[in-house]
Amino acid sequence: MTIEDRIERFRKAYEKALACQWKGGPASIVNHLQRRKKRGHLPPDATESDLIQKGMEVLQSAVSTVYEYIPSGTLYFVVHEEWAVFFDEEGLWDTAFPPDVPERYFASTKGYKLLGKLSELIP
């Protein structure tokens, strides 16, 4: 697959991801919010809206970095600034969190493939 094809796949998924739909539906958001609070990524009084806002800030930041990631044969796109948002080709969010050490987390040796900056990929 060419880089142009990969970028086009990202663009289509990205447009859908802006609708902020989670894999697993509303229950998934509730569970994810509790996990983020437990790990100290969000304050104890954070709401679902706070979690979604964090993700949307990343998805709307021109300086965010975009990766492809294919664990177990499923393609995910990862948009990262301070937080990272993982979503599939259908644009469904799988997770959103702040990686502890992004340089190590997104290493190519772990299967992440850099696509570029969001500003380069979304005209």
Helices and strands as residue ranges (DSSP letters): H 3-17, H 25-38, H 48-59, E 65-69, G 71-73, E 76-80, E 84-88, E 93-97, H 102-105, G 108-110, E 112-117, H 118-121
